[in-house]
Amino acid sequence: METSELLKKVRQIEIKTRGLSRHLFSGEYHSAFKGRGMSFSEVRDYHYGDDVRNIDWNVTARTGSPHVKIFEEEREMTVMLLIDMSRSSFFGTVNQLKNEIITEICAVLAFSAINNNDKVGVAFFADEVEKFIPPKKGKQHILRIIRELINFEPRGTGTDIGATLEYFNNVVKKRSICFILSDFLSLDYEGPLRIAARRHDLIGLNIIDPREEELPSVGLLRAQDAESGEVRWIDTSSRRVREAHRRWHQEHLDYFRQAFKKSGADVINLRTNESYVDALHQFFQQRS
């Protein structure tokens, strides 16, 4: 993508998603994700009803009058975005491709994070993690992430959630809020998922296109597997073929739900024909 076209696209996404994060999600984000604990803020005179356990005895002795310590929530946190860039994410049959929706959601989450003075880091993955951007603050950092989301060209074609989570577990030691944005067309990631969920506040955001759930009956269809590159003819008028496809997709969806439930991590299911704004609203409200 040419530089001028890229900058125009970045600006369009910034205008749309920054407004959403400021006007819709700033308070909900703060409520949904609590700080790590309480930190010392200041000392003031003791008032009737204050918790006596917070009396600062050194200041009290020095001044001759009771003083208490005031604490406030430690708000600064780290948000990690693990972003699926496999070939299957470049698919869509409704209004947008899955990766276009993923880009907008990542931008909304990133702007919501920096509005709350949190750091944001990113890992782009397909068969493996292909690019890691360490957590930082600031608008320019977020705009860099958006540029990468728009312009990143993965080497791999498949989806390996397990390898991505193993990389994440090894690289990010500090507790974070971690969003995994993918279509989760991968199996065998329950082990590393369980480890990650113990260390981090983990949320799986599953992007689903309606045509992945159920094939339409339109006769012979020439189809290419986005991840393997295999091309073949499919008889979509066959009920057996349509049912086999439905079972294949349902197997991955069931595995996703069960693996995240067992690990204690949260999930957001989002179809490309639905509003991601509504889905995020509902999730934040449930977490508040």
PASEBA-1860 file (N, C-alpha, C; in nm, 3 decimals):
! residues 288
1> METSELLK> 0.085/-0.119/0.000/0.000/0.000/0.000/0.089/0.124/0.000 ~ 0.059/0.220/-0.089/0.137/0.342/-0.096/0.125/0.422/0.033 ~ 0.229/0.503/0.061/0.235/0.576/0.187/0.114/0.668/0.206 ~ 0.077/0.743/0.102/-0.036/0.837/0.114/-0.166/0.763/0.141 ~ -0.185/0.650/0.072/-0.306/0.570/0.092/-0.309/0.510/0.232 ~ -0.192/0.464/0.278/-0.181/0.407/0.413/-0.215/0.510/0.519 ~ -0.157/0.631/0.506/-0.181/0.736/0.605/-0.329/0.777/0.607 ~ -0.391/0.779/0.489/-0.533/0.813/0.481/-0.617/0.708/0.553
9> KVRQIEIK> -0.582/0.581/0.533/-0.655/0.472/0.598/-0.635/0.477/0.749 ~ -0.512/0.502/0.793/-0.483/0.513/0.936/-0.567/0.625/0.998 ~ -0.574/0.739/0.928/-0.650/0.853/0.979/-0.798/0.821/0.990 ~ -0.852/0.751/0.891/-0.994/0.712/0.894/-1.023/0.623/1.014 ~ -0.937/0.526/1.038/-0.957/0.434/1.151/-0.939/0.508/1.282 ~ -0.841/0.601/1.287/-0.819/0.678/1.410/-0.943/0.760/1.446 ~ -1.000/0.829/1.347/-1.117/0.914/1.372/-1.234/0.830/1.424 ~ -1.259/0.716/1.360/-1.372/0.632/1.399/-1.352/0.569/1.536
17> TRGLSRHL> -1.237/0.508/1.557/-1.218/0.428/1.679/-1.180/0.513/1.799 ~ -1.109/0.624/1.777/-1.074/0.710/1.890/-1.199/0.773/1.949 ~ -1.294/0.810/1.861/-1.421/0.865/1.909/-1.499/0.763/1.990 ~ -1.501/0.638/1.942/-1.570/0.532/2.015/-1.507/0.510/2.152 ~ -1.375/0.506/2.156/-1.307/0.479/2.283/-1.327/0.593/2.382 ~ -1.332/0.717/2.332/-1.347/0.833/2.421/-1.490/0.848/2.472 ~ -1.586/0.831/2.384/-1.725/0.862/2.420/-1.804/0.740/2.470 ~ -1.765/0.621/2.428/-1.843/0.503/2.464/-1.776/0.413/2.567
25> FSGEYHSA> -1.643/0.400/2.558/-1.578/0.295/2.634/-1.484/0.341/2.746 ~ -1.459/0.471/2.758/-1.360/0.514/2.857/-1.399/0.474/2.999 ~ -1.523/0.503/3.039/-1.566/0.467/3.173/-1.585/0.318/3.188 ~ -1.640/0.251/3.085/-1.662/0.108/3.092/-1.531/0.031/3.098 ~ -1.432/0.076/3.022/-1.301/0.011/3.026/-1.242/0.020/3.165 ~ -1.249/0.140/3.225/-1.193/0.160/3.359/-1.260/0.067/3.460 ~ -1.393/0.053/3.449/-1.467/-0.032/3.543/-1.440/-0.180/3.520 ~ -1.423/-0.217/3.393/-1.407/-0.359/3.359/-1.271/-0.413/3.401
33> FKGRGMSF> -1.168/-0.329/3.395/-1.033/-0.375/3.425/-0.976/-0.298/3.543 ~ -0.971/-0.364/3.655/-0.926/-0.301/3.778/-0.774/-0.291/3.780 ~ -0.724/-0.198/3.860/-0.580/-0.184/3.878/-0.522/-0.299/3.958 ~ -0.390/-0.299/3.970/-0.322/-0.411/4.036/-0.340/-0.408/4.188 ~ -0.376/-0.295/4.244/-0.389/-0.288/4.388/-0.396/-0.143/4.432 ~ -0.356/-0.116/4.557/-0.361/0.019/4.610/-0.220/0.069/4.639 ~ -0.196/0.194/4.605/-0.066/0.253/4.631/-0.082/0.376/4.719 ~ 0.022/0.408/4.795/0.021/0.523/4.885/0.010/0.653/4.805
41> SEVRDYHY> -0.078/0.743/4.850/-0.098/0.869/4.779/-0.051/0.988/4.864 ~ -0.103/1.002/4.989/-0.069/1.118/5.072/-0.105/1.089/5.218 ~ -0.068/1.183/5.305/-0.104/1.177/5.447/-0.188/1.300/5.478 ~ -0.294/1.280/5.554/-0.377/1.394/5.596/-0.419/1.374/5.741 ~ -0.482/1.480/5.798/-0.531/1.473/5.936/-0.636/1.361/5.949 ~ -0.634/1.298/6.065/-0.734/1.194/6.095/-0.871/1.259/6.112 ~ -0.972/1.198/6.047/-1.111/1.242/6.061/-1.192/1.131/6.127 ~ -1.291/1.171/6.205/-1.374/1.072/6.272/-1.432/0.973/6.168
49> GDDVRNID> -1.416/0.846/6.195/-1.465/0.742/6.104/-1.358/0.681/6.017 ~ -1.238/0.744/6.012/-1.128/0.686/5.934/-1.085/0.553/5.994 ~ -1.037/0.465/5.910/-0.988/0.335/5.954/-0.860/0.354/6.036 ~ -0.862/0.313/6.161/-0.745/0.334/6.249/-0.624/0.256/6.200 ~ -0.649/0.153/6.117/-0.535/0.074/6.064/-0.450/0.156/5.966 ~ -0.505/0.267/5.919/-0.431/0.351/5.825/-0.359/0.467/5.892 ~ -0.359/0.471/6.026/-0.288/0.578/6.097/-0.138/0.569/6.070 ~ -0.078/0.680/6.030/0.067/0.687/6.011/0.127/0.731/6.144
57> WNVTARTG> 0.182/0.634/6.218/0.227/0.660/6.355/0.351/0.749/6.358 ~ 0.435/0.744/6.255/0.553/0.829/6.252/0.514/0.976/6.239 ~ 0.422/1.005/6.146/0.377/1.144/6.129/0.297/1.188/6.251 ~ 0.216/1.097/6.305/0.137/1.129/6.424/0.228/1.168/6.540 ~ 0.335/1.092/6.561/0.429/1.120/6.670/0.503/1.252/6.645 ~ 0.538/1.278/6.520/0.615/1.398/6.489/0.532/1.525/6.503 ~ 0.403/1.519/6.467/0.319/1.639/6.468/0.239/1.655/6.597 ~ 0.222/1.545/6.669/0.145/1.551/6.792/-0.005/1.539/6.769
65> SPHVKIFE> -0.050/1.518/6.643/-0.192/1.497/6.614/-0.205/1.380/6.517 ~ -0.314/1.304/6.527/-0.327/1.183/6.444/-0.339/1.215/6.295 ~ -0.264/1.138/6.215/-0.268/1.148/6.069/-0.289/1.007/6.011 ~ -0.354/1.003/5.896/-0.377/0.873/5.829/-0.319/0.875/5.689 ~ -0.281/0.756/5.641/-0.232/0.739/5.504/-0.352/0.725/5.410 ~ -0.346/0.790/5.295/-0.449/0.779/5.192/-0.393/0.698/5.077 ~ -0.470/0.600/5.034/-0.428/0.513/4.924/-0.520/0.533/4.805 ~ -0.465/0.508/4.686/-0.547/0.512/4.565/-0.514/0.390/4.478
73> EEREMTVM> -0.610/0.358/4.390/-0.592/0.241/4.303/-0.477/0.263/4.206 ~ -0.391/0.161/4.194/-0.285/0.164/4.095/-0.347/0.134/3.959 ~ -0.362/0.236/3.875/-0.436/0.219/3.751/-0.349/0.167/3.637 ~ -0.220/0.200/3.638/-0.140/0.167/3.521/-0.131/0.016/3.500 ~ -0.172/-0.028/3.383/-0.167/-0.169/3.349/-0.108/-0.185/3.209 ~ -0.088/-0.309/3.169/-0.039/-0.340/3.036/-0.145/-0.419/2.961 ~ -0.178/-0.372/2.842/-0.273/-0.443/2.755/-0.195/-0.506/2.641 ~ -0.212/-0.637/2.622/-0.148/-0.707/2.512/-0.254/-0.753/2.411
81> LLIDMSRS> -0.227/-0.730/2.285/-0.316/-0.771/2.176/-0.244/-0.879/2.094 ~ -0.295/-1.001/2.099/-0.241/-1.110/2.017/-0.331/-1.121/1.895 ~ -0.277/-1.090/1.776/-0.360/-1.066/1.658/-0.332/-1.170/1.551 ~ -0.437/-1.242/1.513/-0.430/-1.345/1.410/-0.421/-1.281/1.272 ~ -0.309/-1.305/1.202/-0.290/-1.252/1.067/-0.284/-1.365/0.964 ~ -0.336/-1.482/0.998/-0.336/-1.594/0.905/-0.428/-1.565/0.787 ~ -0.418/-1.646/0.682/-0.495/-1.621/0.559/-0.645/-1.628/0.584 ~ -0.689/-1.708/0.680/-0.832/-1.720/0.704/-0.892/-1.592/0.760
89> SFFGTVNQ> -0.809/-1.503/0.815/-0.861/-1.376/0.866/-0.890/-1.277/0.753 ~ -0.837/-1.307/0.631/-0.863/-1.220/0.517/-0.984/-1.273/0.438 ~ -1.090/-1.298/0.512/-1.211/-1.356/0.456/-1.331/-1.283/0.512 ~ -1.432/-1.264/0.428/-1.554/-1.200/0.475/-1.659/-1.201/0.366 ~ -1.783/-1.227/0.403/-1.892/-1.233/0.305/-2.003/-1.132/0.337 ~ -1.982/-1.048/0.437/-2.086/-0.952/0.475/-2.037/-0.811/0.441 ~ -2.016/-0.728/0.542/-1.976/-0.589/0.517/-1.824/-0.570/0.515 ~ -1.753/-0.646/0.599/-1.609/-0.629/0.612/-1.540/-0.765/0.619
97> LKNEIITE> -1.411/-0.766/0.584/-1.331/-0.884/0.608/-1.306/-0.897/0.758 ~ -1.277/-1.019/0.802/-1.252/-1.040/0.945/-1.134/-0.957/0.993 ~ -1.029/-0.946/0.912/-0.912/-0.870/0.959/-0.940/-0.720/0.966 ~ -1.036/-0.669/0.886/-1.073/-0.529/0.895/-1.147/-0.501/1.027 ~ -1.232/-0.594/1.067/-1.301/-0.581/1.196/-1.201/-0.592/1.310 ~ -1.107/-0.686/1.299/-1.003/-0.702/1.400/-0.922/-0.573/1.415 ~ -0.889/-0.509/1.302/-0.814/-0.383/1.306/-0.889/-0.276/1.384 ~ -1.017/-0.262/1.357/-1.096/-0.159/1.427/-1.109/-0.190/1.575
105> ICAVLAFS> -1.133/-0.316/1.610/-1.146/-0.353/1.751/-1.014/-0.328/1.825 ~ -0.903/-0.365/1.763/-0.772/-0.341/1.826/-0.749/-0.191/1.848 ~ -0.789/-0.109/1.752/-0.772/0.036/1.766/-0.858/0.089/1.880 ~ -0.982/0.042/1.890/-1.070/0.086/2.000/-1.011/0.047/2.134 ~ -0.965/-0.076/2.146/-0.907/-0.123/2.273/-0.778/-0.046/2.306 ~ -0.698/-0.020/2.204/-0.571/0.051/2.227/-0.596/0.195/2.271 ~ -0.687/0.265/2.205/-0.717/0.403/2.245/-0.783/0.406/2.384 ~ -0.868/0.308/2.414/-0.927/0.301/2.548/-0.818/0.283/2.653
113> AINNNDKV> -0.717/0.202/2.621/-0.608/0.177/2.715/-0.526/0.303/2.741 ~ -0.487/0.373/2.634/-0.403/0.491/2.657/-0.482/0.605/2.721 ~ -0.614/0.606/2.700/-0.697/0.705/2.770/-0.693/0.682/2.921 ~ -0.661/0.560/2.962/-0.649/0.526/3.104/-0.503/0.513/3.148 ~ -0.413/0.568/3.066/-0.270/0.572/3.099/-0.209/0.432/3.107 ~ -0.262/0.337/3.029/-0.208/0.201/3.025/-0.116/0.184/2.904 ~ -0.027/0.088/2.913/0.061/0.054/2.802/-0.008/-0.047/2.711 ~ 0.031/-0.046/2.583/-0.025/-0.140/2.486/0.089/-0.206/2.409
121> GVAFFADE> 0.084/-0.339/2.401/0.180/-0.415/2.321/0.105/-0.507/2.226 ~ 0.174/-0.554/2.122/0.110/-0.633/2.016/0.200/-0.748/1.974 ~ 0.136/-0.862/1.944/0.205/-0.973/1.878/0.121/-1.015/1.759 ~ 0.180/-1.010/1.639/0.113/-1.057/1.518/0.153/-1.202/1.494 ~ 0.055/-1.287/1.467/0.088/-1.429/1.449/0.010/-1.492/1.335 ~ 0.067/-1.601/1.284/-0.001/-1.691/1.191/0.038/-1.832/1.236 ~ 0.131/-1.898/1.162/0.184/-2.026/1.208/0.270/-2.009/1.333 ~ 0.320/-1.889/1.353/0.403/-1.854/1.467/0.394/-1.703/1.485
129> VEKFIPPK> 0.451/-1.652/1.594/0.455/-1.507/1.614/0.556/-1.448/1.517 ~ 0.511/-1.356/1.431/0.596/-1.300/1.327/0.648/-1.161/1.362 ~ 0.577/-1.090/1.450/0.624/-0.957/1.490/0.574/-0.927/1.630 ~ 0.664/-0.875/1.714/0.629/-0.838/1.851/0.663/-0.691/1.871 ~ 0.563/-0.614/1.916/0.583/-0.472/1.948/0.570/-0.457/2.099 ~ 0.678/-0.424/2.170/0.673/-0.414/2.316/0.574/-0.309/2.364 ~ 0.519/-0.327/2.484/0.419/-0.232/2.538/0.478/-0.093/2.559 ~ 0.403/0.007/2.514/0.439/0.147/2.535/0.311/0.228/2.547
137> KGKQHILR> 0.326/0.354/2.586/0.214/0.447/2.594/0.220/0.545/2.476 ~ 0.112/0.620/2.462/0.114/0.734/2.372/0.041/0.714/2.240 ~ -0.009/0.824/2.187/-0.085/0.822/2.062/-0.001/0.775/1.945 ~ 0.123/0.821/1.936/0.208/0.782/1.823/0.233/0.631/1.822 ~ 0.244/0.574/1.938/0.262/0.428/1.948/0.137/0.357/1.895 ~ 0.019/0.407/1.929/-0.105/0.345/1.882/-0.119/0.359/1.731 ~ -0.081/0.476/1.676/-0.088/0.495/1.532/0.009/0.401/1.460 ~ 0.122/0.372/1.521/0.215/0.275/1.462/0.151/0.137/1.457
145> IIRELINF> 0.082/0.101/1.566/0.014/-0.029/1.570/-0.092/-0.038/1.461 ~ -0.169/0.070/1.443/-0.272/0.071/1.338/-0.209/0.058/1.200 ~ -0.097/0.128/1.177/-0.028/0.116/1.048/0.014/-0.028/1.022 ~ 0.066/-0.093/1.125/0.108/-0.233/1.110/-0.011/-0.323/1.083 ~ -0.123/-0.298/1.152/-0.243/-0.378/1.131/-0.291/-0.370/0.986 ~ -0.283/-0.252/0.927/-0.331/-0.232/0.791/-0.234/-0.291/0.689 ~ -0.105/-0.277/0.714/-0.004/-0.303/0.612/0.076/-0.431/0.633 ~ 0.051/-0.502/0.743/0.134/-0.619/0.774/0.106/-0.733/0.677
153> EPRGTGTD> 0.210/-0.792/0.623/0.197/-0.906/0.531/0.263/-1.028/0.594 ~ 0.183/-1.122/0.646/0.239/-1.238/0.715/0.310/-1.333/0.619 ~ 0.413/-1.399/0.669/0.483/-1.502/0.590/0.403/-1.632/0.593 ~ 0.352/-1.666/0.712/0.278/-1.791/0.727/0.134/-1.776/0.681 ~ 0.069/-1.891/0.662/-0.070/-1.891/0.617/-0.165/-1.953/0.719 ~ -0.112/-2.042/0.804/-0.196/-2.115/0.899/-0.218/-2.039/1.029 ~ -0.285/-2.107/1.123/-0.315/-2.050/1.255/-0.264/-2.144/1.362 ~ -0.172/-2.098/1.446/-0.122/-2.180/1.556/-0.137/-2.101/1.687
161> IGATLEYF> -0.253/-2.121/1.752/-0.281/-2.050/1.878/-0.187/-2.099/1.988 ~ -0.160/-2.231/1.990/-0.075/-2.288/2.095/0.065/-2.230/2.094 ~ 0.128/-2.224/1.976/0.264/-2.169/1.965/0.266/-2.022/2.003 ~ 0.160/-1.950/1.967/0.151/-1.807/2.000/0.144/-1.787/2.151 ~ 0.062/-1.867/2.219/0.048/-1.855/2.364/0.176/-1.896/2.435 ~ 0.248/-1.995/2.382/0.376/-2.034/2.442/0.476/-1.919/2.431 ~ 0.480/-1.854/2.316/0.567/-1.737/2.298/0.528/-1.628/2.397 ~ 0.400/-1.600/2.407/0.350/-1.497/2.498/0.388/-1.529/2.642
169> NNVVKKRS> 0.372/-1.654/2.683/0.406/-1.694/2.819/0.554/-1.676/2.849 ~ 0.638/-1.695/2.749/0.783/-1.683/2.767/0.831/-1.538/2.766 ~ 0.762/-1.453/2.689/0.811/-1.315/2.668/0.750/-1.216/2.766 ~ 0.620/-1.229/2.793/0.551/-1.131/2.878/0.535/-1.190/3.018 ~ 0.622/-1.150/3.109/0.621/-1.204/3.245/0.528/-1.124/3.338 ~ 0.518/-0.994/3.314/0.436/-0.908/3.399/0.288/-0.930/3.367 ~ 0.205/-0.936/3.471/0.062/-0.958/3.450/0.004/-0.851/3.358 ~ -0.080/-0.895/3.264/-0.139/-0.803/3.167/-0.284/-0.840/3.142
177> ICFILSDF> -0.354/-0.748/3.074/-0.484/-0.778/3.016/-0.455/-0.821/2.872 ~ -0.487/-0.943/2.838/-0.449/-0.997/2.707/-0.572/-1.032/2.625 ~ -0.586/-0.968/2.511/-0.692/-1.001/2.415/-0.632/-1.084/2.303 ~ -0.691/-1.202/2.275/-0.653/-1.281/2.159/-0.762/-1.263/2.055 ~ -0.728/-1.203/1.941/-0.827/-1.177/1.836/-0.800/-1.270/1.719 ~ -0.894/-1.363/1.695/-0.871/-1.468/1.597/-1.003/-1.530/1.556 ~ -0.999/-1.615/1.451/-1.115/-1.697/1.420/-1.101/-1.835/1.484 ~ -0.989/-1.859/1.552/-0.964/-1.979/1.631/-0.987/-2.108/1.551
185> LSLDYEGP> -0.943/-2.106/1.423/-0.947/-2.227/1.342/-0.820/-2.307/1.368 ~ -0.806/-2.345/1.492/-0.688/-2.415/1.540/-0.731/-2.500/1.659 ~ -0.663/-2.611/1.681/-0.692/-2.697/1.795/-0.564/-2.718/1.876 ~ -0.575/-2.787/1.988/-0.458/-2.825/2.069/-0.384/-2.705/2.128 ~ -0.458/-2.609/2.186/-0.393/-2.498/2.255/-0.436/-2.487/2.401 ~ -0.505/-2.590/2.452/-0.559/-2.582/2.587/-0.450/-2.569/2.693 ~ -0.336/-2.641/2.677/-0.229/-2.636/2.776/-0.169/-2.498/2.794 ~ -0.114/-2.439/2.687/-0.058/-2.303/2.702/-0.163/-2.198/2.737
193> LRIAARRH> -0.289/-2.222/2.697/-0.397/-2.129/2.733/-0.417/-2.129/2.884 ~ -0.414/-2.247/2.945/-0.435/-2.258/3.090/-0.323/-2.185/3.165 ~ -0.199/-2.198/3.118/-0.085/-2.130/3.181/-0.100/-1.978/3.168 ~ -0.136/-1.932/3.049/-0.152/-1.788/3.026/-0.263/-1.730/3.111 ~ -0.373/-1.804/3.125/-0.488/-1.754/3.201/-0.458/-1.745/3.350 ~ -0.364/-1.826/3.399/-0.324/-1.815/3.541/-0.243/-1.689/3.566 ~ -0.167/-1.647/3.467/-0.078/-1.532/3.484/-0.142/-1.399/3.445 ~ -0.237/-1.406/3.352/-0.290/-1.284/3.292/-0.442/-1.284/3.295
201> DLIGLNII> -0.498/-1.165/3.275/-0.643/-1.150/3.256/-0.667/-1.172/3.106 ~ -0.718/-1.290/3.069/-0.719/-1.334/2.930/-0.860/-1.330/2.872 ~ -0.872/-1.273/2.752/-1.001/-1.265/2.683/-0.983/-1.311/2.539 ~ -1.059/-1.411/2.497/-1.057/-1.457/2.359/-1.169/-1.394/2.280 ~ -1.135/-1.323/2.172/-1.236/-1.258/2.089/-1.243/-1.333/1.956 ~ -1.349/-1.413/1.941/-1.365/-1.502/1.826/-1.445/-1.434/1.716 ~ -1.381/-1.412/1.600/-1.446/-1.346/1.486/-1.498/-1.454/1.391 ~ -1.629/-1.454/1.368/-1.694/-1.560/1.290/-1.769/-1.499/1.172
209> DPREEELP> -1.748/-1.554/1.052/-1.827/-1.514/0.936/-1.942/-1.614/0.918 ~ -2.064/-1.566/0.887/-2.180/-1.657/0.874/-2.158/-1.772/0.777 ~ -2.081/-1.748/0.670/-2.059/-1.853/0.571/-1.966/-1.962/0.622 ~ -1.893/-1.933/0.729/-1.810/-2.038/0.790/-1.896/-2.133/0.873 ~ -2.006/-2.082/0.926/-2.094/-2.165/1.008/-2.181/-2.256/0.922 ~ -2.224/-2.205/0.807/-2.315/-2.283/0.724/-2.298/-2.245/0.578 ~ -2.271/-2.345/0.493/-2.258/-2.321/0.350/-2.396/-2.301/0.286 ~ -2.407/-2.209/0.192/-2.534/-2.195/0.120/-2.547/-2.304/0.014
217> SVGLLRAQ> -2.667/-2.341/-0.019/-2.690/-2.441/-0.124/-2.697/-2.369/-0.258 ~ -2.581/-2.359/-0.327/-2.573/-2.287/-0.455/-2.511/-2.373/-0.565 ~ -2.513/-2.506/-0.547/-2.458/-2.595/-0.649/-2.308/-2.609/-0.638 ~ -2.243/-2.638/-0.750/-2.098/-2.655/-0.751/-2.028/-2.522/-0.726 ~ -1.931/-2.526/-0.634/-1.860/-2.405/-0.593/-1.711/-2.433/-0.594 ~ -1.637/-2.349/-0.665/-1.491/-2.362/-0.666/-1.436/-2.288/-0.546 ~ -1.375/-2.359/-0.454/-1.330/-2.300/-0.328/-1.182/-2.325/-0.306 ~ -1.118/-2.227/-0.242/-0.977/-2.239/-0.206/-0.961/-2.228/-0.057
225> DAESGEVR> -0.892/-2.322/0.003/-0.861/-2.315/0.146/-0.761/-2.202/0.167 ~ -0.800/-2.101/0.243/-0.716/-1.982/0.259/-0.582/-2.014/0.323 ~ -0.577/-2.113/0.410/-0.455/-2.141/0.484/-0.365/-2.244/0.415 ~ -0.424/-2.346/0.351/-0.343/-2.447/0.284/-0.320/-2.415/0.137 ~ -0.409/-2.332/0.079/-0.398/-2.298/-0.062/-0.463/-2.401/-0.153 ~ -0.515/-2.509/-0.098/-0.576/-2.615/-0.178/-0.704/-2.565/-0.245 ~ -0.717/-2.595/-0.376/-0.836/-2.556/-0.452/-0.913/-2.682/-0.491 ~ -1.044/-2.680/-0.471/-1.127/-2.793/-0.511/-1.270/-2.748/-0.534
233> WIDTSSRR> -1.346/-2.835/-0.602/-1.487/-2.810/-0.628/-1.570/-2.873/-0.517 ~ -1.668/-2.796/-0.468/-1.755/-2.845/-0.360/-1.899/-2.841/-0.410 ~ -1.969/-2.951/-0.391/-2.110/-2.958/-0.428/-2.194/-2.912/-0.310 ~ -2.223/-2.782/-0.305/-2.295/-2.728/-0.190/-2.443/-2.767/-0.190 ~ -2.491/-2.824/-0.301/-2.630/-2.871/-0.301/-2.645/-3.002/-0.224 ~ -2.531/-3.066/-0.192/-2.534/-3.191/-0.115/-2.551/-3.161/0.034 ~ -2.655/-3.216/0.093/-2.678/-3.197/0.236/-2.563/-3.257/0.317 ~ -2.509/-3.369/0.270/-2.397/-3.434/0.340/-2.275/-3.343/0.345
241> VREAHRRW> -2.246/-3.275/0.232/-2.132/-3.183/0.227/-2.153/-3.065/0.320 ~ -2.273/-3.008/0.315/-2.302/-2.893/0.402/-2.297/-2.932/0.549 ~ -2.345/-3.052/0.582/-2.343/-3.097/0.721/-2.200/-3.123/0.768 ~ -2.116/-3.178/0.680/-1.975/-3.203/0.716/-1.904/-3.070/0.744 ~ -1.934/-2.969/0.663/-1.873/-2.837/0.685/-1.921/-2.777/0.818 ~ -2.051/-2.790/0.844/-2.107/-2.737/0.969/-2.043/-2.803/1.089 ~ -2.024/-2.937/1.082/-1.962/-3.010/1.195/-1.817/-2.967/1.214 ~ -1.745/-2.944/1.103/-1.605/-2.901/1.111/-1.594/-2.768/1.186
249> HQEHLDYF> -1.680/-2.674/1.148/-1.675/-2.543/1.214/-1.720/-2.555/1.358 ~ -1.823/-2.635/1.385/-1.874/-2.650/1.520/-1.770/-2.714/1.613 ~ -1.689/-2.804/1.557/-1.582/-2.867/1.637/-1.485/-2.762/1.689 ~ -1.445/-2.669/1.602/-1.352/-2.564/1.644/-1.418/-2.468/1.743 ~ -1.546/-2.436/1.720/-1.617/-2.346/1.811/-1.634/-2.409/1.949 ~ -1.669/-2.538/1.953/-1.685/-2.609/2.080/-1.553/-2.616/2.156 ~ -1.445/-2.645/2.081/-1.313/-2.653/2.145/-1.275/-2.517/2.205 ~ -1.299/-2.410/2.129/-1.271/-2.274/2.178/-1.346/-2.246/2.308
257> RQAFKKSG> -1.477/-2.273/2.309/-1.558/-2.246/2.427/-1.512/-2.327/2.547 ~ -1.490/-2.457/2.527/-1.453/-2.545/2.638/-1.314/-2.513/2.691 ~ -1.218/-2.486/2.600/-1.082/-2.456/2.644/-1.077/-2.328/2.727 ~ -1.147/-2.226/2.683/-1.147/-2.099/2.757/-1.224/-2.113/2.889 ~ -1.333/-2.188/2.887/-1.410/-2.208/3.010/-1.327/-2.283/3.114 ~ -1.257/-2.389/3.073/-1.174/-2.467/3.165/-1.060/-2.383/3.223 ~ -1.006/-2.293/3.144/-0.893/-2.211/3.190/-0.938/-2.093/3.275 ~ -1.069/-2.064/3.275/-1.121/-1.950/3.350/-1.109/-1.818/3.277
265> ADVINLRT> -1.077/-1.823/3.148/-1.065/-1.700/3.068/-1.200/-1.661/3.012 ~ -1.214/-1.534/2.977/-1.339/-1.483/2.920/-1.340/-1.496/2.769 ~ -1.460/-1.493/2.709/-1.473/-1.501/2.564/-1.573/-1.396/2.515 ~ -1.549/-1.351/2.393/-1.644/-1.267/2.321/-1.661/-1.329/2.183 ~ -1.782/-1.372/2.149/-1.811/-1.423/2.016/-1.870/-1.311/1.933 ~ -1.810/-1.285/1.818/-1.855/-1.175/1.733/-1.867/-1.221/1.589 ~ -1.987/-1.211/1.533/-2.009/-1.244/1.392/-1.994/-1.117/1.308 ~ -1.946/-1.136/1.186/-1.915/-1.021/1.101/-2.040/-0.947/1.056
273> NESYVDAL> -2.157/-1.007/1.075/-2.283/-0.938/1.041/-2.346/-0.873/1.163 ~ -2.269/-0.864/1.273/-2.316/-0.801/1.396/-2.227/-0.682/1.431 ~ -2.273/-0.599/1.522/-2.197/-0.481/1.565/-2.095/-0.518/1.672 ~ -1.967/-0.492/1.644/-1.866/-0.517/1.747/-1.879/-0.417/1.861 ~ -1.936/-0.300/1.833/-1.959/-0.200/1.938/-2.054/-0.257/2.044 ~ -2.164/-0.318/2.000/-2.260/-0.379/2.093/-2.195/-0.492/2.171 ~ -2.114/-0.573/2.103/-2.050/-0.687/2.169/-1.953/-0.640/2.278 ~ -1.873/-0.536/2.248/-1.781/-0.483/2.348/-1.856/-0.419/2.464
281> HQFFQQRS> -1.963/-0.344/2.432/-2.046/-0.284/2.537/-2.094/-0.391/2.634 ~ -2.151/-0.497/2.580/-2.205/-0.604/2.664/-2.097/-0.668/2.749 ~ -1.979/-0.690/2.689/-1.869/-0.751/2.763/-1.823/-0.661/2.877 ~ -1.800/-0.532/2.848/-1.755/-0.439/2.952/-1.855/-0.429/3.066 ~ -1.983/-0.426/3.032/-2.088/-0.415/3.135/-2.091/-0.540/3.223 ~ -2.069/-0.657/3.163/-2.066/-0.780/3.241/-1.947/-0.783/3.335 ~ -1.835/-0.721/3.292/-1.715/-0.721/3.375/-1.719/-0.618/3.485 ~ -1.802/-0.515/3.471/-1.802/-0.403/3.566/-1.849/-0.446/3.704
END
